[in-house]
Amino acid sequence: MEKYYFFDSNTSINDRRLYASSDWSKVLSKFLENGIYKEGDNLAVSADGTGMKVKVGIGCAFIDGHMYENDAVLTLNVDAAEATLDRIDLVVLRLDLTEQNRYIRSFVVKGTAAANPVAPVPANSTFIKEIALAEIRVTKSKSTIDQAQITDKRSADFVDPFVDGSRITALENGLSTLRQTSEIVESGSNVNGYYIRFANGLQMCWLRSSPVSVSSINVAPGGTYTSPELPYPATFTGVPAVSIMGYPTNSDGSRLYIPIMDDQATGTGTIGVLGAWRFSFKNTSGSTVNSVAGMNCFAIGWWK
């Protein structure tokens, strides 16, 4: 059966469009998931401290498209304690769709006294659905409720105002993880270049020109030049990925844009086996290369 929402009535053609509150709730439930929403005190339950009472804080919630709002601290009574056994009561938000009620309200659901008491299970039926807010350990023969007797039972993640809060929560958790793992824990520079270390163990090193003089290298046509080792500005725990770009120049001063072969380490660097860049190039021009005018080096790997 096709259904559609919401359109005005047209009395001129005797076409009346009538809708019930359940129709509005059905539409809202497509966009707003069940749960406690981020607002006020998020409906936190606390001890009253003066007797058998608890307080529900300011907040709002949605249950099956029906909204609940508490705009002032609400006090709920707790039944008197048993004489010889403890019990666990449950503070809930209750959606009641029965004809005589039709509301969402806060209640204390009384548990059963026992040597090892358990809390009542929140209702979940066609007409009544409950969201747990807190458990209250009602201690035998005690006439007050202390904060230590209250256990928060709200969801760990309060709902954002989007349908399927689980996806929003996953996104928030992912962003939180990204922030933690991408946090810069150390950065600096020295004569060997610059480096950045991230919390997840990633490290990047770079330099804009060689700290080791490679002038007057005089590489004949067809010859190969291999540089001295250039220590990284910070150590890696494994062999990093390396990229090096240089600009050898001819004896007449013109630059040669030719490939430079990178070599991560030779094992004799001053920082250790994994501690140095080294590069080489082959002179494919027809004249002698007598210097390297500039060089860019980049390495990425793990520092822990």
C-alpha positions in Angstrom: 0.0 0.0 0.0 1.4 3.4 -1.0 1.6 6.1 1.7 2.7 9.7 1.4 3.1 12.6 3.8 2.1 15.6 4.3 -0.2 17.5 2.0 -3.0 20.1 2.6 -6.6 19.2 2.3 -8.6 20.6 -0.7 -12.2 21.2 0.5 -13.3 22.5 -2.9 -13.0 19.0 -4.2 -13.9 17.3 -0.9 -10.4 15.9 -0.5 -9.5 15.9 3.1 -6.0 14.9 4.2 -6.0 13.9 7.9 -3.0 12.8 9.8 -2.4 11.4 13.3 0.5 12.0 15.7 1.7 8.5 14.8 2.3 9.7 11.2 4.5 12.5 12.4 6.4 10.2 14.8 6.9 7.7 11.9 8.5 10.4 9.8 10.7 11.8 12.7 11.9 8.3 13.5 13.5 8.1 10.1 15.8 11.0 11.0 16.1 10.9 14.8 17.3 7.7 16.5 16.2 6.5 19.9 18.3 7.7 22.8 19.4 10.5 25.0 20.5 13.6 23.1 23.4 15.9 23.9 21.7 18.7 25.9 21.8 20.0 29.5 22.8 17.3 32.0 21.9 14.5 29.5 19.3 13.3 32.0 21.9 12.3 34.5 20.5 10.7 37.7 21.9 11.8 41.1 21.1 11.2 44.8 18.8 13.7 46.5 20.7 13.2 49.7 17.7 13.9 52.0 15.7 10.7 51.9 14.4 8.0 49.5 14.6 10.2 46.4 16.7 10.7 43.3 17.0 13.6 40.8 16.9 13.5 37.0 18.8 16.3 35.4 17.9 18.5 32.5 17.9 16.9 29.0 16.0 15.4 26.2 15.5 12.1 24.4 13.7 10.6 21.5 11.9 7.2 21.5 10.3 6.0 18.2 9.9 9.6 16.9 8.4 10.9 20.2 10.3 13.6 22.0 10.9 13.9 25.7 12.2 17.1 27.3 13.0 17.8 31.0 13.8 21.5 31.4 14.2 21.5 35.2 15.7 19.0 37.7 13.0 16.4 38.4 12.7 14.6 41.8 11.5 11.0 41.8 10.5 9.0 44.9 12.0 5.6 45.7 10.0 3.0 47.7 11.2 2.3 51.2 13.9 -0.2 51.6 13.2 -3.8 52.7 14.0 -4.9 56.2 16.4 -7.8 55.5 17.4 -7.8 51.8 18.7 -5.3 49.3 17.0 -4.7 45.9 17.9 -2.8 42.7 15.5 -0.3 41.3 15.7 1.0 37.7 15.2 4.7 36.7 13.8 4.7 33.2 12.3 7.0 30.5 9.0 5.3 29.5 7.2 5.7 26.2 3.6 4.6 26.9 1.4 4.5 23.8 -1.6 3.0 25.6 -4.8 4.9 25.0 -5.1 6.1 28.6 -1.6 7.5 28.8 0.2 8.5 25.5 3.3 10.1 27.1 7.0 9.8 27.8 7.8 10.2 31.5 10.5 9.3 34.0 9.8 6.4 36.5 11.5 4.4 39.1 10.8 0.7 38.4 10.9 -1.2 41.7 13.1 -4.3 41.7 12.8 -7.5 43.7 14.6 -7.8 47.1 17.0 -10.8 47.1 20.3 -12.0 48.5 21.8 -11.3 45.1 19.3 -8.8 43.6 19.2 -7.9 39.9 17.7 -4.9 38.2 14.4 -4.9 36.3 14.7 -5.3 32.5 13.6 -2.2 30.5 10.2 -2.8 28.8 10.2 -3.2 25.1 6.7 -4.1 23.7 4.3 -2.8 21.1 2.9 -0.1 23.4 5.6 0.5 26.1 9.2 1.0 25.5 11.8 2.1 28.1 15.3 3.6 28.1 17.4 2.9 31.3 18.9 5.9 33.0 20.3 4.5 36.2 20.2 1.7 38.7 19.6 2.3 42.4 21.0 -0.1 45.0 18.3 0.2 47.7 20.2 -1.0 50.8 18.2 -2.9 53.4 16.8 -0.9 56.3 18.4 2.3 55.0 16.2 5.5 54.7 18.4 7.5 52.4 19.9 7.2 48.9 23.5 8.1 48.5 25.4 8.8 45.3 27.4 5.6 45.8 24.2 3.6 45.4 23.5 5.0 41.9 25.0 3.3 38.8 24.7 5.2 35.5 23.1 3.1 32.8 22.9 5.6 30.0 24.6 4.9 26.8 28.2 5.8 26.7 27.7 7.9 23.6 24.9 10.5 23.6 23.0 10.9 20.3 23.8 13.6 17.8 20.7 14.9 15.9 21.1 12.6 12.9 19.5 9.3 12.1 21.6 6.3 12.9 23.8 7.7 15.7 26.0 4.6 15.4 27.4 6.0 12.2 27.9 9.4 13.8 29.5 7.7 16.9 31.8 5.7 14.6 32.8 8.9 12.8 33.5 10.7 16.1 35.6 7.7 17.3 37.5 7.7 14.0 38.2 11.4 14.2 39.3 11.0 17.8 41.7 8.2 16.8 43.0 10.2 13.9 43.6 13.2 16.2 45.5 11.0 18.7 47.6 9.1 16.1 48.3 12.2 14.0 49.3 14.3 16.9 52.8 15.7 16.5 54.9 14.6 19.6 58.2 16.0 18.5 59.7 18.2 15.8 63.0 19.9 15.3 66.0 20.6 13.1 69.8 20.3 13.1 72.6 20.5 10.6 71.3 17.3 8.9 67.8 18.7 8.2 64.3 18.8 9.6 62.1 16.1 11.2 58.6 15.5 12.5 57.5 12.6 14.8 53.8 11.6 15.1 52.1 9.8 18.0 51.4 6.7 15.9 55.2 6.2 15.3 55.4 7.8 11.8 58.4 10.0 11.1 59.3 12.3 8.2 62.7 13.8 7.5 63.8 16.2 4.9 66.5 18.7 3.9 66.7 21.3 1.1 70.4 21.1 0.3 73.2 18.8 1.2 75.0 19.5 4.4 78.0 17.8 2.9 79.9 19.7 0.2 79.7 18.0 -3.2 81.3 20.7 -5.2 84.1 20.1 -7.7 83.1 16.5 -8.2 84.2 16.5 -11.9 82.3 13.5 -13.2 83.2 12.8 -16.8 80.6 11.9 -19.4 79.3 8.4 -18.7 80.8 8.4 -15.2 79.0 7.9 -11.9 79.1 9.9 -8.7 78.3 8.5 -5.3 77.9 11.0 -2.4 79.2 10.7 1.1 76.6 9.5 3.6 74.3 12.2 4.8 72.9 11.4 8.3 69.2 11.7 8.9 68.2 14.5 11.3 66.5 11.9 13.4 66.8 8.1 13.6 64.4 5.5 12.2 63.7 2.0 13.6 63.5 0.5 10.1 64.6 1.3 6.6 62.6 4.4 5.5 61.2 5.1 2.0 63.5 7.8 0.4 63.2 10.2 -2.4 66.1 12.5 -3.5 66.2 15.1 -6.2 69.4 16.9 -7.2 70.6 19.3 -9.9 74.1 18.5 -11.1 75.6 21.2 -13.3 77.9 21.1 -16.3 81.3 22.7 -16.4 79.7 25.5 -18.4 77.2 26.2 -15.6 74.1 24.7 -17.2 72.0 22.4 -15.0 71.4 18.8 -15.8 67.9 17.5 -14.9 68.9 13.8 -14.7 67.7 11.0 -12.4 69.3 10.6 -9.1 69.4 7.0 -7.6 68.8 6.9 -3.9 70.4 4.5 -1.5 68.9 4.4 2.0 72.0 3.5 3.9 75.3 1.7 3.6 75.7 0.7 7.2 78.6 3.0 8.1 76.8 6.2 8.7 77.4 8.2 11.8 73.9 7.5 13.2 73.9 3.8 12.5 72.9 1.2 10.0 69.7 3.0 9.1 71.0 6.4 9.8 72.0 8.1 6.5 71.0 9.1 3.0 73.4 8.4 0.2 72.7 9.3 -3.5 74.4 8.7 -6.8 73.9 9.7 -10.4 75.3 8.8 -13.7 76.4 11.6 -16.0 74.5 11.0 -19.3 75.5 14.3 -20.8 78.4 15.0 -23.2 80.3 17.2 -20.8 81.9 17.0 -17.4 79.7 17.6 -14.4 81.6 19.6 -11.8 79.1 20.2 -9.0 75.7 19.6 -7.5 74.0 23.0 -7.3 71.1 21.8 -5.1 69.5 18.8 -3.6 66.1 17.9 -2.0 65.9 14.8 0.2 62.8 13.3 1.8 62.5 10.1 4.0 59.4 8.7 5.7 59.3 5.7 8.0 58.8 4.7 11.6 60.6 6.0 14.7 59.0 3.5 17.1 
